[in-house]
Each structure stands twice: as C-alpha cells, then as structure tokens.
Amino acid sequence: MLSRRPVRYAEKIDRSKKRARIITNIAILIVLCLVARSLVTQTWRIENDAMVPSLHKGDIVLVVPYVLRIKGMPEGLAGGASIGDVVLISDGYELIVPARQRFVDAAIRFLTFQRLSILKNEYGDSFSVPTFMRVSSIEDNSTNEKKDLTFILSNDQQDPGTRATKLRLVSSSLIKGKAIFRIWPLSAIGPVQ
C-alpha cells in the first residue's frame, strides 16, 4: 500500500503563505486593471452603423475616458473634446441607477467577461449602451453660477432620404471619452479619423 508522508507544520505554513501571496497578487492585478480602465483606456464595441464609413458595427475601439470637467469641458489623457473628435456618449443611465447598483453590475460583468449583467436583465439589452458620434460644434450655455457646455454631435452616415446627417444636442456631462484607435478587425487597425 502507498503511504503518504505526513505534512510537517512548517510546510503547512509555507503553503498557506504562498496561497495568501497568490490571492494578494490577483487582487492587486484586478485593482490595477480597474484603475487603468477608469483613467487610462477602455475598449468599446461599436453597436450600430451610424458612424459608417469611419466605424462599422462590430469594430472595437480604444477610448480614453474623460475624467475631469474643466470649466465644463471634458478633459482626459488625450486632451479635451474638440470639433471633429469621435466621442463616446452615455445614454444617461447613471442619472437614474444608484451608484451602488452600477458598481455591483460592473463587478459582475467584469467577473463574467461581460456575459452577465443585472441592469440588462432588469431594463433590457439596449439599456446602458453608449453610442459614438462626432463633435460638430460646441455651444456655451453658461450662467453666472454654472458653467455649462452643449455639444452638437452628428453621425457620419447620411440619411438616405435627405442626404443629411442626424444631429443630437448633448450636455457635456454625458460625454464619457474620446475614441482614438481601432483595434478590431485586424484589417482596419489604425487611428480613428
């Protein structure tokens, strides 16, 4: 019969230290990934063909998030929003969903590789899906006590009936980031124009 060698107390301590070190390293990696996604860069998938020919449905782009608002202007590592930039626009879900519920949903999506979402189960698939549009112009609607900018955004794709682009007025608080680089499909890798 095979007999197992008894595990010494020192070996048990070493194994538990190794396990604790591995768990700590994984936790640090997750925190670093969250910080990088919040401040440095994010990946987003294009959900429609509104930005054809610049971006097509299914393309994946890198977005630099706007983390500051300086005098109402969104600012990030890629600079401020300017005319001609392709920007990421929120649908405003953060105004109606509490921060705690958004945090839980983000954690579940992160752990399940974007497969599960509490918010999408509750509100539908099109809830909390941001869109990409191009900045056409910026209007200053400031008052004495509050700095407020309104962005006029347009699609690149023209409406076939009128040969005009669709315009949308958006508050600067809904502009979340600037699309800078397309990483998918491989045949179209390059800066977002």
Contacts in CASP RR format, 6 or more apart in sequence:
PFRMAT RR
TARGET T0000
AUTHOR 0000-0000-0000
METHOD contacts of the structure
MODEL  1
MLSRRPVRYAEKIDRSKKRARIITNIAILIVLCLVARSLVTQTWRIENDA
MVPSLHKGDIVLVVPYVLRIKGMPEGLAGGASIGDVVLISDGYELIVPAR
QRFVDAAIRFLTFQRLSILKNEYGDSFSVPTFMRVSSIEDNSTNEKKDLT
FILSNDQQDPGTRATKLRLVSSSLIKGKAIFRIWPLSAIGPVQ
30 110 0 8 1.000
34 110 0 8 1.000
38 65 0 8 1.000
38 67 0 8 1.000
39 65 0 8 1.000
39 67 0 8 1.000
39 77 0 8 1.000
40 64 0 8 1.000
40 65 0 8 1.000
40 77 0 8 1.000
41 62 0 8 1.000
41 63 0 8 1.000
41 64 0 8 1.000
41 65 0 8 1.000
42 62 0 8 1.000
42 63 0 8 1.000
42 64 0 8 1.000
42 65 0 8 1.000
43 60 0 8 1.000
43 61 0 8 1.000
43 62 0 8 1.000
43 63 0 8 1.000
43 183 0 8 1.000
44 60 0 8 1.000
44 61 0 8 1.000
44 63 0 8 1.000
44 88 0 8 1.000
44 130 0 8 1.000
44 132 0 8 1.000
44 179 0 8 1.000
45 58 0 8 1.000
45 59 0 8 1.000
45 60 0 8 1.000
46 55 0 8 1.000
46 56 0 8 1.000
46 57 0 8 1.000
46 58 0 8 1.000
46 59 0 8 1.000
46 60 0 8 1.000
46 61 0 8 1.000
46 132 0 8 1.000
47 57 0 8 1.000
47 58 0 8 1.000
47 129 0 8 1.000
47 131 0 8 1.000
48 57 0 8 1.000
48 131 0 8 1.000
49 56 0 8 1.000
49 57 0 8 1.000
49 157 0 8 1.000
50 131 0 8 1.000
50 132 0 8 1.000
50 133 0 8 1.000
50 155 0 8 1.000
50 156 0 8 1.000
50 157 0 8 1.000
50 166 0 8 1.000
51 86 0 8 1.000
51 132 0 8 1.000
51 133 0 8 1.000
51 134 0 8 1.000
51 155 0 8 1.000
51 156 0 8 1.000
51 157 0 8 1.000
52 156 0 8 1.000
52 157 0 8 1.000
53 156 0 8 1.000
54 86 0 8 1.000
54 134 0 8 1.000
54 156 0 8 1.000
54 192 0 8 1.000
54 193 0 8 1.000
55 61 0 8 1.000
55 86 0 8 1.000
55 132 0 8 1.000
55 156 0 8 1.000
55 179 0 8 1.000
55 182 0 8 1.000
55 192 0 8 1.000
56 188 0 8 1.000
58 184 0 8 1.000
59 182 0 8 1.000
59 184 0 8 1.000
59 185 0 8 1.000
59 188 0 8 1.000
60 182 0 8 1.000
60 183 0 8 1.000
60 184 0 8 1.000
61 132 0 8 1.000
61 179 0 8 1.000
61 180 0 8 1.000
61 181 0 8 1.000
61 182 0 8 1.000
61 183 0 8 1.000
61 192 0 8 1.000
62 179 0 8 1.000
62 180 0 8 1.000
62 181 0 8 1.000
62 182 0 8 1.000
62 183 0 8 1.000
63 88 0 8 1.000
63 176 0 8 1.000
63 177 0 8 1.000
63 178 0 8 1.000
63 179 0 8 1.000
63 180 0 8 1.000
64 76 0 8 1.000
64 77 0 8 1.000
64 78 0 8 1.000
64 79 0 8 1.000
64 177 0 8 1.000
64 178 0 8 1.000
64 180 0 8 1.000
65 76 0 8 1.000
65 176 0 8 1.000
65 177 0 8 1.000
66 74 0 8 1.000
66 75 0 8 1.000
66 76 0 8 1.000
66 80 0 8 1.000
66 81 0 8 1.000
66 175 0 8 1.000
66 176 0 8 1.000
66 177 0 8 1.000
66 178 0 8 1.000
67 75 0 8 1.000
67 76 0 8 1.000
68 74 0 8 1.000
68 75 0 8 1.000
68 76 0 8 1.000
69 75 0 8 1.000
69 172 0 8 1.000
69 173 0 8 1.000
71 147 0 8 1.000
72 147 0 8 1.000
72 148 0 8 1.000
72 149 0 8 1.000
72 172 0 8 1.000
73 80 0 8 1.000
73 81 0 8 1.000
73 149 0 8 1.000
73 172 0 8 1.000
74 80 0 8 1.000
74 81 0 8 1.000
74 172 0 8 1.000
74 175 0 8 1.000
74 176 0 8 1.000
74 177 0 8 1.000
76 177 0 8 1.000
76 178 0 8 1.000
78 178 0 8 1.000
78 180 0 8 1.000
79 178 0 8 1.000
80 178 0 8 1.000
81 87 0 8 1.000
81 135 0 8 1.000
81 138 0 8 1.000
81 151 0 8 1.000
81 172 0 8 1.000
81 175 0 8 1.000
81 177 0 8 1.000
81 178 0 8 1.000
82 135 0 8 1.000
83 135 0 8 1.000
83 136 0 8 1.000
83 137 0 8 1.000
83 138 0 8 1.000
84 134 0 8 1.000
84 135 0 8 1.000
84 136 0 8 1.000
85 134 0 8 1.000
85 135 0 8 1.000
85 178 0 8 1.000
85 179 0 8 1.000
86 132 0 8 1.000
86 133 0 8 1.000
86 134 0 8 1.000
86 178 0 8 1.000
86 179 0 8 1.000
86 192 0 8 1.000
87 132 0 8 1.000
87 133 0 8 1.000
87 134 0 8 1.000
87 135 0 8 1.000
87 151 0 8 1.000
87 153 0 8 1.000
87 175 0 8 1.000
87 176 0 8 1.000
87 177 0 8 1.000
87 178 0 8 1.000
87 179 0 8 1.000
88 130 0 8 1.000
88 131 0 8 1.000
88 132 0 8 1.000
88 175 0 8 1.000
88 176 0 8 1.000
88 177 0 8 1.000
88 178 0 8 1.000
88 179 0 8 1.000
89 130 0 8 1.000
89 131 0 8 1.000
89 132 0 8 1.000
89 133 0 8 1.000
89 153 0 8 1.000
89 168 0 8 1.000
89 170 0 8 1.000
89 174 0 8 1.000
89 175 0 8 1.000
89 176 0 8 1.000
90 130 0 8 1.000
90 174 0 8 1.000
90 175 0 8 1.000
90 176 0 8 1.000
91 127 0 8 1.000
91 128 0 8 1.000
91 129 0 8 1.000
91 130 0 8 1.000
91 131 0 8 1.000
92 174 0 8 1.000
93 102 0 8 1.000
93 119 0 8 1.000
93 123 0 8 1.000
93 127 0 8 1.000
93 128 0 8 1.000
94 102 0 8 1.000
97 119 0 8 1.000
97 128 0 8 1.000
101 118 0 8 1.000
101 119 0 8 1.000
102 119 0 8 1.000
104 118 0 8 1.000
105 117 0 8 1.000
105 118 0 8 1.000
105 119 0 8 1.000
108 116 0 8 1.000
108 117 0 8 1.000
108 118 0 8 1.000
109 115 0 8 1.000
109 116 0 8 1.000
109 117 0 8 1.000
119 127 0 8 1.000
119 128 0 8 1.000
120 127 0 8 1.000
120 128 0 8 1.000
130 176 0 8 1.000
132 179 0 8 1.000
133 153 0 8 1.000
133 154 0 8 1.000
133 155 0 8 1.000
133 168 0 8 1.000
133 170 0 8 1.000
134 153 0 8 1.000
134 154 0 8 1.000
134 155 0 8 1.000
134 156 0 8 1.000
135 151 0 8 1.000
135 152 0 8 1.000
135 153 0 8 1.000
136 152 0 8 1.000
136 153 0 8 1.000
136 154 0 8 1.000
136 167 0 8 1.000
137 151 0 8 1.000
137 152 0 8 1.000
138 149 0 8 1.000
138 150 0 8 1.000
138 151 0 8 1.000
138 152 0 8 1.000
139 149 0 8 1.000
139 150 0 8 1.000
139 151 0 8 1.000
139 152 0 8 1.000
140 148 0 8 1.000
140 149 0 8 1.000
141 148 0 8 1.000
141 149 0 8 1.000
141 150 0 8 1.000
142 148 0 8 1.000
142 149 0 8 1.000
148 171 0 8 1.000
148 172 0 8 1.000
149 171 0 8 1.000
149 172 0 8 1.000
150 169 0 8 1.000
150 170 0 8 1.000
150 171 0 8 1.000
150 172 0 8 1.000
151 169 0 8 1.000
151 170 0 8 1.000
151 171 0 8 1.000
151 172 0 8 1.000
151 175 0 8 1.000
152 167 0 8 1.000
152 168 0 8 1.000
152 169 0 8 1.000
153 167 0 8 1.000
153 168 0 8 1.000
153 169 0 8 1.000
153 170 0 8 1.000
154 165 0 8 1.000
154 166 0 8 1.000
154 167 0 8 1.000
154 168 0 8 1.000
155 165 0 8 1.000
155 166 0 8 1.000
156 165 0 8 1.000
157 165 0 8 1.000
158 164 0 8 1.000
158 165 0 8 1.000
159 165 0 8 1.000
159 166 0 8 1.000
179 192 0 8 1.000
180 191 0 8 1.000
180 192 0 8 1.000
181 189 0 8 1.000
181 190 0 8 1.000
181 191 0 8 1.000
181 192 0 8 1.000
182 188 0 8 1.000
182 189 0 8 1.000
182 190 0 8 1.000
182 191 0 8 1.000
182 192 0 8 1.000
183 189 0 8 1.000
END
